[in-house]
Amino acid sequence: MLAGLEGASPQAGSPWMRPVEVVAASLLVVIIGLLLTGVVSRYVFSVPVIWIDEVASMCFLWLAMLGAAMAVDRSEHLRLTIFVNLISHRFQSQVNTFALLLMAVFLAAMLRPAIEYAQEEAYITSAALNIPMSWRASALPAGIALMLVLAVINALRGARFASLIGSVVLIAVVCGLLWMLSPTLKEIGNWNIPIFLVGFAALFLALGVPIAFCFGLGALAFLTFSTSVPTIVMIGRMDEGMSSLILLSVPIFVLLGCVLDATGMGKAIVEFLASLLGHVKAGMSYVLLGSLFLVSGISGSKVSDMATVAPALFPEMKRRGHKPAEMIALLATGAAMADTVPPSIVLIVLGSAAGVSIAGLFVSGFVIAMVLLMVLAVLARWKASSEKMDGVRRPSLAVIYRTALIAAPALVLPFLIRSAVARGVATATEVSTIAVLYAMIIGAVLYGGIRRQRLYAMLVETAALSGAILMILGTASAMAWALTQTGFAAQLVTVVQDLPGGWFTFMGVTILIFMVLGCVLEGLPALVLMAPIMFPVARSLGINDIHYSMVVVTAMNIGLMTPPIGIGFYIACKIGNVSPDEAMRAIWPYIGALMVGLVLIAAVPFFSTAFL
């Protein structure tokens, strides 16, 4: 199962972290204000403000590092707990202490290189403001130092002295042995990849170490004990991986999901679809799928989508005889379907990691989601043969008109986002700020608004969640760089090109790889880790980037919802308050339907490229 990041309710931060939370929330507001100013200046007054991107980039890196520290304080970093939960509670405490100390080891090892990196950046001045880039780069040592202190505090809190000392000794002994074996490890070349980048990372993952630090520890051990590459290179890769301007839209779309939930805009969409389709057989299943499709176009978050749709529809679905397990199965697979609907954060990250047009991904993602929506709707209709329709009446035109009127402002937003990016009117980052402003204004005028205390809490939650996401992207980028520098990607190209079946066989391998990674890692780290390796291979086989992206994202999302490991499956069970064991038996036909859709998408490039 999963702890932190997605699916967990927000934790209250420690009192001493309040100043950090205020600064992080303020940085998020400043970033949104800067981007909105840039859009208005450029499109309304035709006067581009050239320094805005530089200031936004500086604020963004500080937001990412402070948010990552807040996530450490709140225990909101994503980690796999399915294996830790199998052991007794007594040993769980020891394993958790060990995991926190491993985090501290990584952060301590990165602190000096981060300081050196910031010092080197002092000799570089920014193009527009002509100020030292150390102002920006200082966020790295500051954030790492703060995370180190918090990790140590958390490790000491409640830990038994014996388990603490035992963990420290074990880490020291293993590091000493690896240092002694370093000359031998350097001689075996690429055999270090399965040892460090696969074996160590997998071991740390099983021990409950947050995914960001699993990647970081694996890459750090690989560079330290099997190469002569200085660790300062890792800091540079992390900086590059977590601070791309394209990724500025990630925290803003996360905030948009919070606004959607707080204002009830998503609920208005659900009620409108229910008035249109709720009276037909399988109608509530259609409403659930349609709601996920539309709501995902606003929030960009699977968790926000499911949390918005489930409470509004599940009571009526139960009344009509839908079994809770079947409802969870449809909810989980529907969320997987909707993850390609713009403004999917997954598509934004993939575009950044693989160098693929985000506008193209947004256009294609809409069509691919429609294909998956159709296969799930066909299955839902077949399963609805015994649905109880007693007392169900078609709503009057007055009811439909009223719900349409209430939902209309919310319904405009997803189409505004898609059309603005697809037509080149605004970038994904710019349109995210426009969407937040629109949602805030419409929410205040038509949906009751958001209380000031709730708004501040949303900013803090967004900063912590964004920091956790961006830390994963940073360490995954460092690990991906280490993989590519070994020549592994070039060797993979040679091997794949010799496989029988050509590009179709490679698609099968891709589906298998990303389904497995989707089960274990969740979407974003899997993409950042594998995109630099897999996309060059796909290009060498003549596969269109957009077509390949759709196969990758769909396979990964199916893996995410596939039990017994798929993280998203457990999130859906938690939201619907249904036992995973019960839902596991019901979800397989829906997974099968998604697989049918995936095979169609992989075999027929037309679905992905027809509207580009």
C-alpha positions in Angstrom: 0.0 0.0 0.0 0.9 3.7 0.0 1.9 6.2 2.6 2.2 9.9 1.9 1.7 12.0 -1.2 -1.5 10.7 -2.8 -4.3 9.3 -0.9 -3.3 10.4 2.6 -5.1 13.1 4.4 -3.0 16.3 5.0 -1.0 16.2 8.2 -0.5 19.1 10.5 3.0 20.4 10.4 5.2 21.0 13.5 4.9 24.4 15.2 8.5 25.3 14.4 7.8 24.8 10.7 5.2 27.6 10.6 7.6 30.2 9.3 8.6 27.8 6.5 5.0 27.2 5.7 4.3 30.9 5.5 7.3 31.5 3.2 6.3 28.5 0.9 2.7 29.7 0.7 3.8 33.2 -0.1 6.2 31.9 -2.9 3.3 30.0 -4.5 1.2 33.2 -4.5 4.1 35.2 -6.0 4.7 32.6 -8.7 1.0 32.7 -9.7 1.0 36.5 -9.7 4.2 36.7 -11.8 2.9 34.3 -14.4 -0.5 36.1 -14.6 1.4 39.4 -15.0 3.4 37.9 -17.8 0.4 36.6 -19.6 -1.5 40.0 -19.3 1.5 42.0 -20.3 2.3 39.9 -23.4 -1.2 39.2 -24.7 -3.1 42.3 -23.6 -0.5 45.1 -23.8 2.0 43.3 -26.2 4.8 44.2 -23.9 6.7 41.0 -22.7 8.4 41.3 -19.3 11.6 39.4 -19.8 12.6 39.1 -16.2 9.5 37.3 -15.0 10.7 33.8 -16.0 13.9 34.3 -14.1 12.2 35.4 -10.9 9.6 32.6 -11.3 12.3 30.1 -11.7 14.1 31.3 -8.6 10.9 31.2 -6.5 10.0 27.8 -8.0 13.2 26.1 -6.8 12.8 27.6 -3.3 9.2 26.4 -3.3 10.2 22.9 -4.3 12.9 22.6 -1.6 10.9 24.1 1.2 7.9 22.1 0.1 10.0 18.9 0.2 11.1 19.8 3.7 7.5 20.3 4.8 6.6 16.9 3.3 9.4 15.4 5.5 8.0 17.1 8.5 4.4 15.9 7.7 5.5 12.4 6.6 3.9 13.1 3.2 6.6 11.8 0.9 5.4 8.9 -1.2 6.6 5.5 0.0 5.6 1.8 -0.4 4.4 0.3 2.8 2.9 -3.0 1.6 6.0 -5.0 2.7 6.6 -3.1 5.9 3.0 -3.8 7.0 3.6 -7.5 6.7 6.0 -7.5 9.7 5.1 -7.2 13.4 4.5 -3.7 14.9 7.6 -4.1 17.1 9.9 -4.5 14.0 7.9 -1.9 12.0 9.2 0.8 14.4 12.8 -0.4 13.9 12.4 -0.5 10.1 10.9 3.0 10.1 13.8 4.3 12.1 16.2 2.6 9.7 14.4 4.2 6.7 14.6 7.7 8.3 18.3 7.3 9.0 18.9 6.2 5.4 17.2 9.4 4.3 19.5 11.3 6.6 22.6 9.6 5.1 21.5 10.7 1.6 20.8 14.2 2.7 24.1 14.5 4.7 26.0 13.2 1.7 24.3 15.7 -0.6 24.8 18.8 1.7 28.4 19.6 0.9 28.0 19.1 -2.9 24.9 21.3 -2.7 26.9 24.1 -1.0 29.7 23.8 -3.5 27.1 23.9 -6.4 25.6 27.1 -5.0 29.1 28.6 -4.6 29.9 27.8 -8.2 26.6 29.3 -9.4 27.7 32.6 -7.8 30.1 33.1 -10.7 27.1 33.0 -13.2 24.8 36.0 -13.6 21.2 35.8 -14.8 20.5 37.2 -18.3 17.7 39.6 -17.4 18.3 40.7 -13.9 22.1 40.4 -13.9 22.2 38.9 -10.4 24.3 35.9 -9.2 22.5 32.6 -9.8 23.5 31.6 -6.3 20.4 33.4 -5.2 18.5 30.6 -6.8 20.9 27.7 -6.2 21.1 28.4 -2.5 17.6 26.8 -2.2 19.3 23.4 -2.7 21.6 23.4 0.4 19.0 25.3 2.4 16.3 22.7 1.6 18.6 19.7 2.1 19.9 21.0 5.4 16.3 21.5 6.7 15.3 18.1 5.5 18.3 16.6 7.2 17.4 18.1 10.5 13.8 17.0 10.2 14.8 13.5 9.2 17.0 13.2 12.2 14.4 14.6 14.6 11.8 12.1 13.2 14.2 9.2 13.6 15.0 10.2 17.2 11.3 10.7 18.1 10.0 7.6 19.8 12.9 5.4 18.6 14.5 2.9 21.0 18.1 3.6 21.8 19.2 0.0 20.9 17.4 0.1 17.5 18.9 3.6 16.8 22.4 2.5 17.5 21.9 -0.8 15.6 20.7 1.1 12.5 23.7 3.5 12.6 26.2 0.6 13.0 24.6 -1.4 10.2 24.7 1.6 7.8 28.3 2.3 8.7 29.4 -1.3 8.2 27.7 -1.6 4.8 29.2 1.7 3.7 32.6 0.6 4.9 32.4 -2.7 3.0 31.3 -1.0 -0.2 34.2 1.4 0.1 36.6 -1.5 0.5 35.1 -3.2 -2.5 35.1 0.0 -4.6 38.1 -1.0 -6.8 36.5 -4.3 -7.6 33.2 -2.7 -8.3 34.7 -0.2 -10.7 36.2 -3.1 -12.7 32.9 -4.9 -13.3 31.4 -2.0 -15.3 27.7 -2.2 -16.1 27.1 -5.1 -13.7 26.9 -2.3 -11.2 23.5 -1.3 -12.7 21.6 -4.3 -11.3 23.5 -4.0 -8.1 22.9 -0.3 -7.3 20.4 1.2 -9.6 18.0 -1.8 -9.4 18.9 -3.9 -6.4 19.7 -1.1 -3.8 16.7 1.0 -5.0 14.3 -2.0 -4.8 15.6 -2.9 -1.3 15.2 0.6 0.0 11.7 0.7 -1.6 10.7 -2.5 0.3 12.0 -1.0 3.5 9.6 1.9 3.2 12.2 4.6 2.3 10.3 7.3 0.4 10.6 6.8 -3.4 12.5 10.1 -3.9 15.3 8.9 -1.5 15.3 5.4 -2.9 16.3 6.9 -6.3 18.7 9.2 -4.6 20.4 6.6 -2.5 20.7 4.2 -5.5 22.3 6.8 -7.7 24.6 8.1 -4.9 25.8 4.6 -4.1 26.4 3.9 -7.8 28.4 7.0 -8.4 30.3 6.8 -5.1 31.4 3.2 -5.1 31.5 2.2 -8.8 32.6 5.4 -10.7 34.9 8.4 -10.2 32.2 10.9 -11.0 31.9 13.6 -8.2 28.6 13.7 -6.4 28.2 17.4 -7.2 27.0 16.1 -10.6 24.0 14.6 -8.9 23.1 18.1 -7.5 23.2 19.5 -11.0 21.0 16.7 -12.3 18.5 17.1 -9.5 18.4 20.9 -10.1 17.7 20.3 -13.8 15.1 17.6 -13.1 13.0 19.5 -10.6 13.2 23.1 -11.8 12.2 23.1 -15.5 9.9 26.0 -16.3 7.4 23.5 -17.8 7.0 22.0 -14.3 5.8 25.3 -12.9 2.3 24.2 -13.8 2.5 21.2 -11.4 1.9 23.1 -8.1 -0.6 25.4 -9.8 -2.7 22.5 -11.1 -2.4 20.9 -7.7 -3.8 24.1 -6.2 -6.5 24.1 -8.9 -7.6 20.6 -7.7 -7.9 22.0 -4.2 -10.0 24.9 -5.4 -12.2 22.5 -7.4 -12.9 20.5 -4.3 -13.4 23.4 -1.9 -15.8 25.3 -4.2 -18.0 22.4 -5.2 -17.4 23.0 -8.9 -16.8 19.3 -9.5 -20.0 18.3 -7.7 -21.9 20.7 -10.0 -20.6 18.8 -13.0 -21.5 15.5 -11.5 -25.1 16.6 -10.7 -25.5 17.9 -14.3 -24.4 14.6 -15.8 -26.7 12.7 -13.4 -29.7 14.7 -14.6 -28.9 13.9 -18.2 -28.0 10.2 -18.0 -29.1 9.0 -14.6 -32.5 7.6 -15.7 -31.1 5.1 -18.2 -29.8 1.6 -17.5 -26.2 1.8 -16.5 -26.8 5.5 -16.4 -25.0 6.1 -13.1 -22.0 4.2 -14.4 -22.0 6.5 -17.4 -22.2 9.5 -15.1 -19.3 8.2 -13.0 -17.1 7.7 -16.1 -18.2 11.0 -17.7 -17.6 12.9 -14.4 -14.1 11.5 -14.1 -13.5 12.5 -17.7 -14.6 16.1 -17.3 -13.5 16.7 -13.7 -10.0 15.4 -14.5 -9.8 18.2 -17.1 -10.0 20.7 -14.3 -8.0 19.2 -11.5 -5.2 17.2 -13.2 -5.2 14.8 -10.2 -6.6 11.3 -9.9 -7.1 11.6 -6.1 -9.0 14.8 -6.5 -11.1 13.3 -9.3 -12.1 10.2 -7.3 -12.7 12.2 -4.0 -15.0 14.5 -5.9 -17.0 12.0 -7.8 -17.4 9.0 -5.4 -19.4 10.8 -2.5 -21.8 12.3 -5.0 -22.7 9.1 -6.9 -22.1 6.1 -4.7 -25.3 6.5 -2.5 -27.6 6.4 -5.6 -25.6 3.6 -7.2 -26.0 1.5 -4.1 -29.7 2.2 -4.1 -29.9 0.8 -7.6 -28.2 -2.4 -6.6 -24.6 -1.7 -7.6 -22.3 -3.7 -5.4 -19.7 -1.6 -3.5 -16.8 -3.7 -5.0 -18.1 -3.1 -8.5 -18.3 0.7 -7.8 -14.7 0.8 -6.6 -13.6 -1.2 -9.6 -15.3 1.3 -12.0 -14.0 4.3 -10.0 -10.4 3.0 -10.1 -10.3 2.1 -13.7 -12.2 5.3 -14.7 -9.6 7.3 -12.9 -6.9 5.4 -14.9 -8.8 6.2 -18.1 -9.1 9.9 -17.2 -5.4 10.5 -16.5 -4.7 11.3 -20.2 -7.3 14.0 -20.2 -5.7 17.5 -20.1 -4.4 19.1 -17.9 -2.9 15.8 -16.7 0.2 16.5 -14.6 1.5 13.1 -15.9 1.4 14.5 -19.5 3.1 17.7 -18.4 5.9 15.8 -16.7 6.3 13.4 -19.6 6.6 16.3 -22.1 9.3 17.8 -19.9 11.2 14.5 -19.4 11.0 13.2 -23.0 11.0 16.5 -24.9 7.6 15.9 -26.4 5.1 18.6 -27.4 2.7 19.2 -24.5 0.1 20.7 -26.9 0.3 17.5 -28.9 0.0 15.4 -25.8 -3.1 17.3 -24.7 -4.8 16.9 -28.0 -4.0 13.2 -28.3 -4.7 12.5 -24.6 -8.3 13.7 -25.1 -8.9 11.2 -27.9 -7.2 8.3 -26.1 -9.3 8.9 -23.0 -12.4 8.7 -25.3 -11.2 5.3 -26.5 -10.8 4.0 -23.0 -14.1 5.6 -21.9 -15.9 3.6 -24.6 -14.5 0.2 -23.7 -15.4 0.8 -20.0 -18.9 2.1 -20.9 -19.5 -1.1 -23.0 -18.5 -3.3 -20.0 -20.6 -1.2 -17.6 -23.7 -1.6 -19.8 -23.2 -5.4 -20.0 -22.9 -5.6 -16.2 -26.0 -3.4 -15.7 -28.4 -6.1 -17.0 -29.7 -6.7 -13.4 -29.7 -3.1 -12.3 -32.8 -2.0 -10.3 -34.6 0.8 -12.1 -37.7 0.9 -9.8 -38.8 4.4 -9.1 -36.2 6.0 -11.4 -37.8 8.7 -13.5 -36.4 11.0 -16.2 -35.8 14.4 -14.7 -37.9 17.3 -16.0 -36.4 19.8 -18.5 -36.6 22.4 -15.7 -34.3 20.2 -13.5 -31.9 19.6 -16.4 -31.9 23.3 -17.2 -31.2 24.3 -13.6 -28.3 21.8 -13.1 -26.9 22.9 -16.5 -27.0 26.5 -15.5 -25.2 25.8 -12.2 -22.6 23.6 -13.9 -22.0 25.8 -17.0 -19.2 27.9 -15.5 -17.4 24.8 -14.2 -17.9 23.0 -17.5 -16.3 25.8 -19.4 -13.0 25.4 -17.5 -11.7 22.0 -18.9 -12.4 23.1 -22.5 -10.8 26.5 -21.8 -7.6 24.7 -20.6 -7.5 22.3 -23.6 -8.2 24.8 -26.3 -5.8 27.4 -25.0 -2.9 25.0 -25.0 -3.8 23.1 -28.2 -4.1 26.4 -30.1 -0.9 27.9 -28.8 -2.7 30.8 -27.1 -0.9 29.9 -23.8 1.6 27.4 -22.5 0.6 24.7 -20.0 2.1 26.8 -17.3 0.4 30.0 -18.3 -3.0 28.4 -18.8 -2.7 26.8 -15.3 -2.6 30.3 -13.7 -5.5 31.5 -15.8 -7.5 28.4 -14.7 -6.8 29.1 -11.0 -7.8 32.7 -11.4 -11.0 31.7 -13.2 -11.8 29.0 -10.7 -11.2 31.4 -7.8 -13.4 34.1 -9.2 -16.2 31.8 -10.4 -16.0 29.9 -7.1 -16.3 33.2 -5.1 -19.2 34.6 -7.2 -21.3 31.5 -7.9 -20.2 28.7 -5.6 -19.9 30.3 -2.2 -16.2 31.0 -2.3 -13.4 29.8 0.0 -12.8 31.0 3.5 -9.4 32.7 4.2 -8.2 30.0 6.6 -9.1 27.3 4.1 -7.3 29.1 1.3 -4.1 29.4 3.4 -4.4 25.7 4.3 -4.7 24.9 0.6 -1.6 26.9 -0.3 0.4 25.0 2.4 -0.9 21.6 1.3 -0.1 22.4 -2.3 3.5 23.5 -1.4 4.1 20.2 0.6 2.6 18.0 -2.1 4.4 19.8 -4.9 7.7 19.5 -3.0 7.2 15.8 -2.6 6.5 15.4 -6.3 9.4 17.6 -7.4 11.9 15.8 -5.1 10.9 12.6 -6.8 11.5 14.2 -10.2 14.9 15.5 -9.1 16.3 12.3 -7.8 14.8 10.2 -10.6 16.5 12.6 -13.1 19.8 12.0 -11.4 19.3 8.2 -11.5 18.2 8.3 -15.1 21.3 10.4 -16.0 23.5 7.8 -14.3 21.8 5.0 -16.3 22.3 6.8 -19.6 25.9 7.6 -18.9 26.7 3.9 -18.6 25.8 3.4 -22.3 22.9 1.2 -21.2 20.5 3.1 -23.5 22.6 2.6 -26.6 23.0 -1.1 -25.8 19.2 -1.4 -25.3 18.6 0.2 -28.7 20.8 -2.5 -30.3 19.1 -5.3 -28.5 15.6 -4.1 -29.3 16.3 -3.5 -32.9 17.4 -7.2 -33.2 14.1 -8.5 -31.7 11.7 -10.3 -34.0 8.5 -8.3 -34.7 10.1 -4.9 -34.8 8.2 -2.0 -33.3 5.2 -4.1 -32.4 7.3 -6.4 -30.1 8.9 -3.3 -28.6 5.4 -2.0 -27.8 4.7 -5.2 -26.0 7.9 -4.8 -24.0 7.0 -1.2 -23.2 3.5 -2.2 -22.0 5.0 -4.8 -19.6 7.7 -2.5 -18.3 5.4 0.4 -17.6 2.6 -1.7 -16.1 5.1 -3.2 -13.6 6.6 0.3 -12.9 3.2 1.8 -12.5 2.3 -0.8 -9.9 5.3 -0.1 -7.8 6.4 3.5 -8.4 3.3 5.5 -9.3 3.3 7.6 -12.5 5.8 10.4 -12.2 8.9 8.7 -11.0 8.5 5.9 -13.5 8.2 8.4 -16.4 11.2 10.5 -15.4 13.3 7.4 -14.8 12.5 5.5 -18.0 11.7 8.2 -20.6 15.3 9.2 -21.3 16.0 5.5 -22.0 12.9 4.3 -23.8 12.0 7.2 -26.1 15.3 7.1 -28.1 14.7 3.4 -28.7 11.1 4.1 -29.9 12.4 6.9 -32.2 15.0 4.5 -33.6 12.2 2.2 -34.6 10.2 4.9 -36.3 7.5 5.2 -33.6 5.8 8.6 -33.3 6.6 10.3 -30.0 2.9 11.1 -29.3 1.8 7.6 -30.1 4.4 6.1 -27.9 3.6 8.6 -25.1 -0.1 7.5 -25.1 0.9 3.8 -24.9 3.4 4.5 -22.0 0.9 6.6 -20.0 -2.0 4.2 -20.5 0.1 1.1 -19.5 1.4 2.9 -16.5 -2.1 3.9 -15.3 -3.4 0.4 -15.7 -0.5 -0.8 -13.6 -1.2 1.9 -11.0 -4.7 0.4 -10.6 -3.8 -3.3 -10.8 -3.8 -5.2 -7.5 -2.3 -6.5 -5.4 0.5 -3.9 -5.6 -1.1 -1.1 -7.6 -1.0 2.0 -5.4 -4.0 3.7 -7.0 -6.2 0.7 -6.4 -5.8 1.1 -2.6 -6.5 4.9 -2.9 -9.8 4.1 -4.6 -10.6 1.6 -1.9 -9.9 4.1 0.8 -12.0 6.8 -0.8 -14.9 4.4 -1.3 -14.4 2.7 2.2 -14.4 -0.8 0.7 -12.1 -3.6 1.7 -9.3 -4.2 -0.9 -9.9 -7.9 -0.7 -13.5 -7.5 -1.7 -12.7 -5.0 -4.5 -9.8 -7.1 -5.8 -12.2 -9.8 -7.1 -14.4 -7.3 -8.9 -11.8 -5.2 -10.7 -10.3 -7.8 -13.1 -13.0 -7.5 -15.8 -12.5 -3.7 -15.8 -8.7 -4.1 -16.0 -9.3 -6.5 -18.9 -11.4 -3.8 -20.7 -8.6 -1.3 -20.2 -6.2 -3.8 -21.7 -8.4 -4.2 -24.7 -8.3 -0.4 -25.1 -4.5 -0.4 -24.6 -3.9 -3.0 -27.3 -6.1 -0.9 -29.7 -4.1 2.2 -28.9 -0.7 0.5 -29.3 -1.7 -1.3 -32.6 -3.5 1.6 -34.3 -1.4 4.8 -34.3 -4.4 6.7 -35.8 -6.1 7.1 -32.4 -3.0 9.0 -31.1 -2.0 11.0 -34.1 -5.2 11.6 -36.2 -6.0 15.1 -34.7 -2.5 16.5 -34.4 
